[in-house]
Amino acid sequence: MPMLFPPDRYARLRWLAQLRWIAVLGVVLAAGVGAAGVVPGLNLKVMALAVALGVGSNLYVLWRSREHGDTDDRHVGQALLDTGALSLVIWAAGGAECPFLAFYIFPVLLAALLGGRRALIPTGLVSLVGIAFQVAATHWAPL
């Protein structure tokens, strides 16, 4: 049976960092499309903030993992941070009306794969809060 992620803890963190770089690139590309006027209504300042947070936190996690190794607690923090950044990006792209609302499943899946139950439960709860925020923001305070 093929491995879903590398068994070495540092290798797992590098794998997660690579996924996060792809996500940051996706947000940059989406913001570029929005800035070009192809997709109107994107809050580019909020998206830029999410990109800056993503780049900074990814660099920090890679640096800390080299210095101190990988810990299960780091997966909880990463999953919560990723869910928060995802909430910013989805809110900036239209909230509950954004077609990417289903992306909340990704931090939950990664938390389950890399951090087990200890990361899964808080990430799942924060994802539910993020979805509730998107619905509330869309219905009570439109962008």
C-alpha positions as CSV (number, residue, x, y, z in Angstrom):
1,M,0.0,0.0,0.0
2,P,1.5,3.4,-1.0
3,M,2.3,5.9,1.7
4,L,0.1,9.0,1.8
5,F,2.9,11.1,3.3
6,P,6.5,10.5,4.2
7,P,7.1,8.6,7.4
8,D,10.0,10.8,8.7
9,R,8.5,13.6,10.8
10,Y,10.6,16.4,9.2
11,A,9.8,15.0,5.8
12,R,6.1,15.2,6.7
13,L,6.5,18.8,7.6
14,R,8.3,19.6,4.4
15,W,5.5,17.9,2.5
16,L,2.9,20.0,4.3
17,A,5.0,23.1,3.6
18,Q,5.0,22.2,-0.1
19,L,1.2,21.9,-0.1
20,R,1.0,25.3,1.6
21,W,3.3,26.9,-1.0
22,I,0.9,25.6,-3.7
23,A,-2.1,27.1,-1.7
24,V,-0.3,30.4,-1.4
25,L,0.4,30.4,-5.2
26,G,-3.3,29.7,-5.8
27,V,-4.3,32.7,-3.7
28,V,-1.8,34.9,-5.5
29,L,-3.2,33.7,-8.9
30,A,-6.8,34.3,-7.8
31,A,-5.9,37.8,-6.6
32,G,-4.2,38.5,-9.9
33,V,-7.3,37.4,-11.8
34,G,-9.3,39.6,-9.5
35,A,-6.9,42.6,-10.0
36,A,-7.2,42.2,-13.7
37,G,-11.0,42.6,-13.4
38,V,-11.8,39.0,-14.5
39,V,-13.5,38.2,-11.2
40,P,-14.9,41.4,-9.7
41,G,-15.6,41.9,-6.0
42,L,-12.5,40.2,-4.5
43,N,-11.0,42.0,-1.5
44,L,-7.4,42.2,-2.6
45,K,-6.1,43.7,0.6
46,V,-7.5,40.8,2.7
47,M,-6.1,38.3,0.2
48,A,-2.7,40.0,0.3
49,L,-2.8,39.7,4.1
50,A,-3.6,36.0,3.9
51,V,-0.7,35.5,1.5
52,A,1.7,37.4,3.8
53,L,0.5,35.3,6.7
54,G,0.9,32.1,4.7
55,V,4.4,32.9,3.5
56,G,5.6,34.0,7.0
57,S,4.1,31.1,8.8
58,N,5.4,28.6,6.3
59,L,9.0,30.0,6.6
60,Y,8.7,30.0,10.4
61,V,7.5,26.4,10.6
62,L,10.3,25.2,8.3
63,W,12.9,27.1,10.4
64,R,11.5,25.8,13.7
65,S,11.3,22.3,12.5
66,R,15.0,22.4,11.5
67,E,16.0,23.8,14.9
68,H,13.6,21.8,17.1
69,G,12.3,18.9,15.1
70,D,8.7,18.2,14.4
71,T,6.1,17.8,17.2
72,D,2.4,16.9,17.2
73,D,1.6,20.2,18.8
74,R,2.9,21.9,15.7
75,H,0.4,20.1,13.5
76,V,-2.5,21.5,15.7
77,G,-1.1,25.0,15.4
78,Q,-0.6,24.7,11.7
79,A,-4.0,23.3,11.1
80,L,-5.6,26.1,13.0
81,L,-3.5,28.7,11.3
82,D,-4.3,27.3,7.9
83,T,-8.0,27.3,8.7
84,G,-7.9,30.9,9.8
85,A,-6.1,31.9,6.6
86,L,-8.6,30.0,4.6
87,S,-11.4,31.9,6.3
88,L,-9.8,35.2,5.3
89,V,-9.4,34.1,1.7
90,I,-12.9,32.8,1.4
91,W,-14.4,35.9,3.1
92,A,-12.4,38.1,0.7
93,A,-13.8,36.0,-2.2
94,G,-17.5,36.3,-1.3
95,G,-18.0,34.3,1.9
96,A,-20.7,31.7,1.8
97,E,-21.4,32.5,-1.8
98,C,-17.8,31.6,-2.8
99,P,-17.6,28.3,-4.7
100,F,-14.5,27.3,-2.7
101,L,-16.4,27.1,0.6
102,A,-15.9,23.3,0.4
103,F,-12.1,23.9,0.8
104,Y,-12.7,23.9,4.5
105,I,-12.4,20.1,4.3
106,F,-8.6,20.3,3.4
107,P,-7.3,21.5,6.7
108,V,-9.5,18.9,8.4
109,L,-8.1,16.1,6.2
110,L,-4.5,17.3,6.7
111,A,-5.0,17.5,10.4
112,A,-6.3,14.0,10.5
113,L,-3.4,12.7,8.3
114,L,-0.6,14.5,10.1
115,G,-1.7,15.2,13.6
116,G,-4.3,12.5,14.4
117,R,-7.2,13.1,16.7
118,R,-5.3,15.7,18.7
119,A,-5.3,18.0,15.6
120,L,-8.5,16.7,14.0
121,I,-11.0,17.8,16.6
122,P,-9.9,21.4,17.1
123,T,-9.4,21.8,13.3
124,G,-12.9,20.4,12.6
125,L,-14.4,22.7,15.2
126,V,-12.6,25.8,13.9
127,S,-13.7,24.8,10.3
128,L,-17.3,24.8,11.5
129,V,-16.8,28.2,13.1
130,G,-15.3,29.4,9.8
131,I,-18.3,28.2,7.8
132,A,-20.7,29.8,10.3
133,F,-18.7,33.1,10.0
134,Q,-19.0,32.9,6.2
135,V,-22.7,32.4,6.4
136,A,-23.2,35.1,9.0
137,A,-21.0,37.6,7.1
138,T,-22.8,37.0,3.8
139,H,-26.3,37.3,5.2
140,W,-25.8,40.1,7.7
141,A,-23.0,42.3,6.4
142,P,-22.5,41.8,2.6
143,L,-19.1,42.6,1.2
